[in-house]
Amino acid sequence: MPDTSIPPPRIAKPLFGTVGVVGFGLMGSSFARAVRRAGAARSVIACDKSAAARRKIADLKLARAVVKSPELMGPVDLVMLATPLGEYESVFRKLSPALKKGTIVSDVGSVKAPVLGLKKLLPEPGLLVPGHPIAGTERSGPAAGFGELFTGRYCLLTPDADTDRGAVRRVGRLWRALGARVEEMSAEEHDRILSFTSHLPHAAAYALVHALRDIRGAGAEGDARYAAGGLRDFTRIAASDPVMWRDVFLANREQVLARLDEYAGVLGRLREAIDRGDGAAMERIFAETRGYRRSVERAGQAALDAPIVKGKK
């Protein structure tokens, strides 16, 4: 398991001059903190449409400057998008006229094929390097971020045949400097895999909590004090940003629907086994799941992401 208490070595020379981060929730603020922690850029410009978020960014001193719209960031060497996916097209349209020649654009979104579909909006489409650091917590907002979030986690880059290889290498070096393990794959393969490993678990957690609320009604909150570890652990991610996950499910609709259908089939088999009193069938289902869970542990991805260290920025 990766030791997230040990920071990655501070690099000798910044990889970028100025980095502009658009969207300062958990991911954007963690990215800004990690960049500063590693010395990976000379300065960070923050962009967030929320006035409350901009005040918090300024209070926490997370960036050299804070602006409300991407075209106001000025010349930057790298733009990192960390907004909900549904805002990407608007951000690209505002950003494009203000980009200086050679600026690389990347992102942290959980769905990748639609991002590549927007590259035509940029003045240099080949400098779009879609990425996805597979890390996060259920918290949101500028104060939720922490620089250790990406340590030991995978960051998947999904360039296509037209993506500038030099830009891919630079973005890869940046994520490695932040402590991530970088791999490349196609956007389509990414979206298929993440529909299993991330999107379905979030959909299941949201659905379970909603079912508990609907079934128990006013009693649901009272019952919460008796929640066992299973409910707490399984439903933690149901507290995640609803706008972000709405956009993820819409952007990866076909894959998510396929996973939900498959999940419903497994639930149906479990229900039948319980209805028949078939203990052997239940035991088989439960035993088969242990192997997969242990493979997640062996990959070092089972623990909660790096803890927030009180007082750290």
Sine and cosine of phi, psi and omega as CSV:
sin_phi,cos_phi,sin_psi,cos_psi,sin_omega,cos_omega
0.00,0.00,0.74,-0.68,-0.02,-1.00
-0.89,0.45,0.62,-0.78,0.01,-1.00
-1.00,0.00,0.98,-0.19,-0.07,-1.00
-0.98,0.19,-0.07,1.00,0.03,-1.00
-0.98,0.19,-0.26,0.97,-0.02,-1.00
-0.98,-0.18,0.91,-0.42,-0.03,-1.00
-0.94,0.35,0.48,-0.88,0.10,-0.99
-0.89,0.45,0.46,-0.89,-0.01,-1.00
-0.88,0.47,0.65,-0.76,0.05,-1.00
-0.94,0.35,0.79,-0.61,-0.09,-1.00
-0.96,0.27,0.45,-0.89,-0.11,-0.99
-0.94,0.34,-0.55,0.83,-0.09,-1.00
-0.65,-0.76,0.71,-0.71,0.00,-1.00
-0.83,0.55,0.62,-0.79,0.01,-1.00
-0.99,0.12,-0.40,0.91,0.02,-1.00
-0.69,-0.72,0.45,-0.89,0.11,-0.99
-0.96,0.28,-0.98,0.18,0.01,-1.00
-0.92,-0.40,0.74,-0.67,0.05,-1.00
-0.93,-0.37,0.78,-0.63,0.09,-1.00
-0.98,-0.21,0.81,-0.58,-0.01,-1.00
-0.94,-0.35,0.87,-0.49,-0.03,-1.00
-0.97,-0.24,0.93,-0.38,-0.08,-1.00
0.99,-0.16,0.91,-0.40,-0.12,-0.99
-0.87,-0.49,0.76,0.65,0.17,-0.99
-0.99,0.12,-0.48,-0.88,-0.01,-1.00
-0.82,0.58,-0.77,0.64,-0.10,-0.99
-0.95,0.32,-0.73,0.68,-0.02,-1.00
-0.90,0.44,-0.68,0.73,-0.01,-1.00
-0.95,0.32,-0.55,0.84,0.08,-1.00
-0.92,0.39,-0.65,0.76,0.04,-1.00
-0.88,0.48,-0.73,0.69,0.00,-1.00
-0.87,0.48,-0.68,0.73,0.02,-1.00
-0.89,0.45,-0.68,0.73,-0.03,-1.00
-0.91,0.40,-0.62,0.79,0.05,-1.00
-0.88,0.48,-0.71,0.70,0.01,-1.00
-0.91,0.41,-0.66,0.75,-0.03,-1.00
-0.88,0.48,-0.63,0.78,-0.04,-1.00
-1.00,0.01,-0.17,0.99,-0.10,-1.00
0.92,0.39,0.57,0.82,-0.12,-0.99
-0.99,0.11,-0.20,0.98,0.04,-1.00
-0.55,-0.83,0.40,-0.92,0.01,-1.00
-0.97,0.26,-0.54,0.84,0.01,-1.00
-0.38,-0.93,0.33,-0.94,0.02,-1.00
-0.82,-0.57,0.72,-0.69,0.13,-0.99
-0.96,-0.30,0.77,-0.63,-0.01,-1.00
-0.98,-0.19,0.62,-0.78,0.06,-1.00
-0.72,-0.69,0.82,-0.57,0.08,-1.00
-0.47,-0.88,0.69,-0.73,-0.06,-1.00
-0.97,0.26,-0.29,0.96,-0.04,-1.00
-1.00,0.08,0.82,-0.57,0.03,-1.00
-0.90,0.44,-0.62,0.79,0.02,-1.00
-0.90,0.44,-0.66,0.75,0.03,-1.00
-0.90,0.43,-0.65,0.76,0.00,-1.00
-0.89,0.45,-0.63,0.77,0.04,-1.00
-0.90,0.44,-0.65,0.76,0.00,-1.00
-0.92,0.38,-0.65,0.76,0.04,-1.00
-0.86,0.51,-0.70,0.72,0.01,-1.00
-0.91,0.40,-0.66,0.75,0.01,-1.00
-0.89,0.47,-0.63,0.78,-0.04,-1.00
-0.99,0.10,-0.11,0.99,0.00,-1.00
0.82,0.57,0.77,0.64,-0.03,-1.00
-1.00,0.04,-0.16,0.99,-0.07,-1.00
-0.47,-0.88,0.36,-0.93,0.03,-1.00
-0.94,0.35,-0.56,0.83,0.03,-1.00
-0.55,-0.84,0.42,-0.91,-0.02,-1.00
-0.77,-0.64,0.80,-0.60,-0.02,-1.00
-0.79,-0.62,0.26,-0.97,-0.08,-1.00
-0.99,-0.16,-0.20,0.98,-0.03,-1.00
-0.60,-0.80,0.61,-0.80,-0.16,-0.99
-0.86,0.50,-0.51,0.86,-0.03,-1.00
-0.95,0.32,-0.17,0.99,-0.01,-1.00
-1.00,-0.04,0.01,1.00,-0.06,-1.00
-0.95,0.32,-0.37,0.93,-0.06,-1.00
0.99,0.16,-0.12,-0.99,-0.03,-1.00
-0.91,0.42,0.82,-0.57,0.07,-1.00
-0.75,-0.66,0.35,-0.94,-0.01,-1.00
-1.00,-0.08,-0.40,0.92,0.03,-1.00
-0.57,-0.82,0.71,-0.71,0.16,-0.99
-0.94,-0.34,0.78,-0.62,0.08,-1.00
-0.90,-0.43,0.91,-0.42,0.02,-1.00
-1.00,0.08,0.79,-0.61,0.04,-1.00
-0.71,-0.71,0.56,0.83,0.05,-1.00
-1.00,-0.07,0.20,-0.98,0.19,-0.98
-0.83,0.55,0.52,-0.85,-0.07,-1.00
-0.85,0.52,-0.53,0.85,-0.02,-1.00
-0.91,0.42,-0.25,0.97,0.01,-1.00
-1.00,-0.09,-0.11,0.99,-0.12,-0.99
-0.85,0.53,-0.73,0.68,-0.07,-1.00
-0.87,0.49,-0.69,0.72,0.03,-1.00
-0.88,0.47,-0.68,0.73,0.02,-1.00
-0.89,0.46,-0.71,0.70,-0.01,-1.00
-0.87,0.50,-0.68,0.74,-0.03,-1.00
-0.92,0.40,-0.62,0.78,0.03,-1.00
-0.96,0.29,-0.59,0.81,-0.11,-0.99
-0.97,0.24,-0.64,0.77,-0.19,-0.98
-0.79,0.61,-0.74,0.67,-0.03,-1.00
-0.91,0.42,-0.33,0.94,-0.08,-1.00
-0.99,-0.12,-0.11,0.99,-0.06,-1.00
-0.96,0.29,0.71,-0.71,0.11,-0.99
-0.99,0.15,0.33,-0.95,-0.01,-1.00
-0.88,0.48,0.74,-0.67,0.06,-1.00
1.00,-0.03,-0.01,1.00,0.01,-1.00
-0.94,0.33,0.78,-0.63,0.06,-1.00
-1.00,0.04,0.65,-0.76,0.05,-1.00
-0.88,-0.47,0.78,-0.63,0.05,-1.00
-0.67,-0.74,-0.03,-1.00,-0.04,-1.00
-0.41,-0.91,0.06,-1.00,0.00,-1.00
-0.83,-0.55,0.29,0.96,-0.13,-0.99
-0.93,0.37,0.41,-0.91,-0.09,-1.00
-1.00,0.03,-0.06,1.00,0.08,-1.00
-0.76,-0.65,0.69,-0.73,-0.20,-0.98
-0.91,-0.42,-0.57,0.82,-0.05,-1.00
-0.85,0.52,-0.69,0.72,0.02,-1.00
-0.90,0.44,-0.46,0.89,0.01,-1.00
-0.92,0.40,-0.72,0.70,0.05,-1.00
-0.87,0.49,-0.50,0.86,0.02,-1.00
-0.92,0.40,-0.27,0.96,-0.01,-1.00
-0.99,-0.11,-0.01,1.00,-0.12,-0.99
-0.88,0.47,-0.44,0.90,0.00,-1.00
-0.90,0.43,-0.28,0.96,0.02,-1.00
-0.98,0.18,-0.21,0.98,-0.05,-1.00
-1.00,-0.08,0.51,-0.86,0.00,-1.00
-0.92,0.39,-0.48,0.88,0.06,-1.00
-0.80,-0.60,0.99,0.13,-0.10,-0.99
-0.83,0.56,-0.52,0.85,-0.02,-1.00
-0.93,0.38,-0.22,0.98,-0.01,-1.00
-1.00,-0.09,0.19,0.98,0.15,-0.99
-1.00,0.04,0.87,-0.50,0.01,-1.00
-0.86,-0.51,1.00,-0.02,-0.01,-1.00
-0.90,0.43,0.62,-0.78,0.00,-1.00
-0.56,-0.83,0.31,-0.95,0.02,-1.00
-0.52,-0.86,0.99,-0.17,0.15,-0.99
-0.96,0.28,0.85,-0.52,-0.07,-1.00
-1.00,0.06,0.99,0.12,-0.05,-1.00
-0.38,-0.92,0.36,-0.93,0.05,-1.00
0.36,-0.93,0.16,-0.99,0.14,-0.99
-0.69,-0.72,0.01,-1.00,0.02,-1.00
-0.99,0.14,-0.07,1.00,-0.04,-1.00
-0.99,0.16,0.32,-0.95,0.02,-1.00
-0.57,-0.82,0.25,-0.97,0.02,-1.00
0.99,-0.16,0.32,-0.95,-0.06,-1.00
-0.85,0.53,-0.56,0.83,-0.04,-1.00
-0.97,0.23,-0.22,0.98,-0.06,-1.00
-0.99,0.17,-0.29,0.96,-0.10,-0.99
-0.96,0.28,0.38,-0.92,0.12,-0.99
-0.45,-0.89,0.59,-0.80,-0.15,-0.99
-0.93,0.38,-0.27,0.96,-0.01,-1.00
-1.00,0.03,-0.01,1.00,-0.14,-0.99
-0.81,0.59,-0.60,0.80,-0.15,-0.99
-0.99,-0.10,-0.06,1.00,-0.06,-1.00
-0.90,0.44,0.85,-0.53,0.03,-1.00
0.98,0.19,-0.03,1.00,-0.02,-1.00
-1.00,-0.06,0.37,-0.93,0.05,-1.00
-0.99,0.15,0.63,-0.78,0.18,-0.98
-0.85,-0.53,0.88,-0.48,-0.05,-1.00
-0.99,-0.15,0.82,-0.57,0.09,-1.00
-0.97,-0.22,0.66,-0.75,-0.09,-1.00
-0.79,-0.61,0.88,0.47,0.05,-1.00
-0.93,0.36,0.32,-0.95,0.15,-0.99
-0.93,-0.36,-0.13,-0.99,-0.10,-0.99
-0.89,0.45,-0.39,0.92,-0.04,-1.00
-1.00,-0.05,-0.07,1.00,-0.06,-1.00
-0.96,0.28,0.71,-0.71,0.02,-1.00
-0.90,0.45,0.84,-0.54,-0.08,-1.00
-0.93,0.38,-0.53,0.85,0.06,-1.00
-0.89,0.45,-0.63,0.77,0.04,-1.00
-0.91,0.42,-0.64,0.76,0.03,-1.00
-0.88,0.47,-0.69,0.72,0.00,-1.00
-0.89,0.46,-0.66,0.75,-0.02,-1.00
-0.91,0.41,-0.68,0.73,0.02,-1.00
-0.91,0.41,-0.64,0.77,0.05,-1.00
-0.88,0.47,-0.68,0.73,0.03,-1.00
-0.88,0.47,-0.61,0.79,0.01,-1.00
-0.88,0.47,-0.76,0.65,-0.03,-1.00
-0.90,0.44,-0.59,0.81,0.06,-1.00
-0.91,0.42,-0.61,0.79,0.04,-1.00
-0.89,0.45,-0.44,0.90,0.02,-1.00
-1.00,0.05,0.05,1.00,0.08,-1.00
0.99,-0.14,0.04,1.00,-0.06,-1.00
-1.00,0.07,0.34,-0.94,0.11,-0.99
-0.98,-0.20,0.90,-0.44,-0.18,-0.98
-0.99,-0.14,0.73,-0.68,0.13,-0.99
-0.70,-0.72,0.38,-0.92,0.07,-1.00
-0.91,-0.42,0.57,-0.82,0.14,-0.99
-0.37,-0.93,0.18,-0.98,0.03,-1.00
-0.95,0.32,0.41,-0.91,0.03,-1.00
-0.88,0.47,-0.62,0.78,-0.03,-1.00
-0.91,0.41,-0.67,0.74,0.03,-1.00
-0.91,0.41,-0.66,0.75,0.05,-1.00
-0.83,0.55,-0.76,0.65,-0.09,-1.00
-0.92,0.40,-0.54,0.84,0.06,-1.00
-0.93,0.37,-0.76,0.65,-0.04,-1.00
-0.90,0.45,-0.72,0.70,-0.05,-1.00
-0.93,0.37,-0.39,0.92,0.08,-1.00
-0.90,0.44,-0.50,0.87,0.07,-1.00
-0.99,0.16,-0.77,0.64,-0.23,-0.97
-1.00,0.05,-0.28,0.96,-0.05,-1.00
-0.73,-0.69,-0.76,0.65,-0.14,-0.99
-0.95,0.32,-0.70,0.71,0.05,-1.00
-0.89,0.45,-0.72,0.70,0.04,-1.00
-0.84,0.55,-0.64,0.77,0.03,-1.00
-0.92,0.38,-0.67,0.75,0.02,-1.00
-0.88,0.47,-0.67,0.74,-0.01,-1.00
-0.91,0.42,-0.65,0.76,0.00,-1.00
-0.91,0.40,-0.71,0.70,0.04,-1.00
-0.86,0.50,-0.70,0.72,-0.04,-1.00
-0.91,0.42,-0.65,0.76,-0.01,-1.00
-0.90,0.44,-0.73,0.69,-0.01,-1.00
-0.90,0.44,-0.63,0.77,0.02,-1.00
-0.91,0.42,-0.63,0.77,0.02,-1.00
-0.90,0.44,-0.70,0.71,0.03,-1.00
-0.86,0.51,-0.67,0.74,0.00,-1.00
-0.91,0.42,-0.69,0.72,-0.04,-1.00
-0.94,0.35,-0.66,0.75,-0.06,-1.00
-0.94,0.35,-0.69,0.73,-0.08,-1.00
-1.00,-0.01,-0.31,0.95,0.02,-1.00
0.85,0.52,-0.77,-0.64,-0.04,-1.00
-0.90,0.45,-0.36,0.93,-0.02,-1.00
-0.98,0.20,-0.20,0.98,-0.09,-1.00
-0.88,0.48,-0.69,0.72,-0.04,-1.00
-0.93,0.36,-0.60,0.80,0.05,-1.00
-0.91,0.42,-0.60,0.80,0.02,-1.00
-0.92,0.40,-0.41,0.91,-0.14,-0.99
-0.85,0.52,-0.47,0.88,-0.02,-1.00
-0.94,0.35,-0.23,0.97,0.04,-1.00
-0.98,-0.20,0.22,0.98,-0.06,-1.00
-0.89,0.45,0.76,-0.65,0.06,-1.00
-1.00,0.08,0.11,-0.99,-0.03,-1.00
-0.85,0.52,-0.56,0.83,-0.02,-1.00
-0.88,0.47,-0.72,0.70,0.01,-1.00
-0.91,0.41,-0.68,0.73,-0.01,-1.00
-0.87,0.49,-0.74,0.67,-0.08,-1.00
-0.94,0.33,-0.68,0.73,-0.09,-1.00
-0.94,0.33,-0.56,0.83,-0.11,-0.99
-0.99,-0.15,0.05,1.00,0.01,-1.00
-0.79,0.61,-0.70,0.72,-0.09,-1.00
-0.96,0.28,-0.18,0.98,0.06,-1.00
-0.94,0.33,-0.14,0.99,0.09,-1.00
-1.00,-0.01,0.09,1.00,-0.03,-1.00
-0.93,0.36,0.26,-0.96,-0.06,-1.00
-0.84,0.55,0.91,-0.43,-0.06,-1.00
-0.92,0.40,-0.54,0.84,0.01,-1.00
-0.92,0.38,-0.70,0.71,0.00,-1.00
-0.86,0.51,-0.71,0.70,-0.06,-1.00
-0.97,0.23,-0.48,0.88,0.16,-0.99
-0.84,0.54,-0.73,0.68,-0.03,-1.00
-0.92,0.39,-0.59,0.81,0.04,-1.00
-0.88,0.47,-0.75,0.67,-0.03,-1.00
-0.90,0.43,-0.60,0.80,0.04,-1.00
-0.94,0.34,-0.64,0.77,-0.05,-1.00
-0.95,0.32,-0.48,0.88,-0.03,-1.00
-0.89,-0.45,0.63,0.78,-0.19,-0.98
-0.81,0.59,-0.77,0.64,-0.10,-1.00
-0.89,0.45,-0.69,0.72,0.01,-1.00
-0.92,0.40,-0.66,0.75,-0.01,-1.00
-0.91,0.42,-0.66,0.75,0.03,-1.00
-0.89,0.47,-0.65,0.76,0.03,-1.00
-0.89,0.46,-0.66,0.75,0.00,-1.00
-0.92,0.39,-0.63,0.78,0.02,-1.00
-0.90,0.44,-0.64,0.77,0.05,-1.00
-0.89,0.45,-0.68,0.74,0.01,-1.00
-0.92,0.40,-0.64,0.77,0.02,-1.00
-0.90,0.44,-0.67,0.75,0.03,-1.00
-0.87,0.49,-0.57,0.82,0.04,-1.00
-0.90,0.43,-0.66,0.75,0.03,-1.00
-0.92,0.39,-0.68,0.73,0.06,-1.00
-0.87,0.50,-0.61,0.79,0.03,-1.00
-0.89,0.45,-0.67,0.74,0.02,-1.00
-0.91,0.42,-0.64,0.77,0.02,-1.00
-0.91,0.41,-0.65,0.76,0.02,-1.00
-0.88,0.47,-0.69,0.73,0.01,-1.00
-0.88,0.47,-0.66,0.75,0.00,-1.00
-0.90,0.44,-0.66,0.75,0.03,-1.00
-0.91,0.41,-0.68,0.73,-0.02,-1.00
-0.88,0.47,-0.62,0.79,0.00,-1.00
-0.99,0.17,-0.19,0.98,-0.12,-0.99
0.94,0.35,0.50,0.87,-0.08,-1.00
-1.00,0.02,1.00,0.06,-0.03,-1.00
-0.89,0.46,-0.59,0.81,-0.02,-1.00
-0.90,0.44,-0.67,0.75,0.02,-1.00
-0.91,0.42,-0.67,0.75,0.04,-1.00
-0.88,0.47,-0.71,0.71,-0.03,-1.00
-0.88,0.47,-0.61,0.79,0.04,-1.00
-0.88,0.47,-0.73,0.68,0.00,-1.00
-0.87,0.49,-0.72,0.70,-0.04,-1.00
-0.92,0.40,-0.65,0.76,-0.03,-1.00
-0.92,0.39,-0.62,0.79,-0.01,-1.00
-0.90,0.43,-0.49,0.87,-0.02,-1.00
-0.95,0.30,-0.45,0.89,-0.08,-1.00
-0.90,0.45,-0.63,0.78,-0.01,-1.00
-0.88,0.47,-0.68,0.74,0.00,-1.00
-0.92,0.39,-0.69,0.72,0.00,-1.00
-0.86,0.51,-0.64,0.76,-0.01,-1.00
-0.94,0.35,-0.48,0.88,0.07,-1.00
-0.92,0.38,-0.56,0.83,0.08,-1.00
-0.91,0.42,-0.67,0.74,0.03,-1.00
-0.89,0.45,-0.69,0.73,-0.01,-1.00
-0.90,0.44,-0.50,0.87,0.02,-1.00
-0.98,0.20,-0.07,1.00,0.03,-1.00
0.97,0.24,0.37,0.93,-0.08,-1.00
-0.92,-0.40,0.22,0.97,-0.12,-0.99
-1.00,0.00,-0.46,0.89,-0.05,-1.00
-0.96,0.27,0.36,-0.93,0.15,-0.99
-0.85,0.52,0.51,-0.86,0.03,-1.00
-0.87,0.49,0.27,-0.96,-0.14,-0.99
-0.70,0.72,0.73,-0.68,-0.04,-1.00
-0.92,0.40,0.50,-0.87,0.08,-1.00
-0.96,0.27,0.81,-0.58,0.00,-1.00
-1.00,0.00,0.87,-0.49,-0.09,-1.00
-0.84,0.54,0.75,-0.66,0.06,-1.00
1.00,0.02,-0.19,0.98,-0.01,-1.00
-0.99,0.15,0.57,-0.82,0.10,-0.99
-0.94,-0.35,0.00,0.00,0.00,0.00
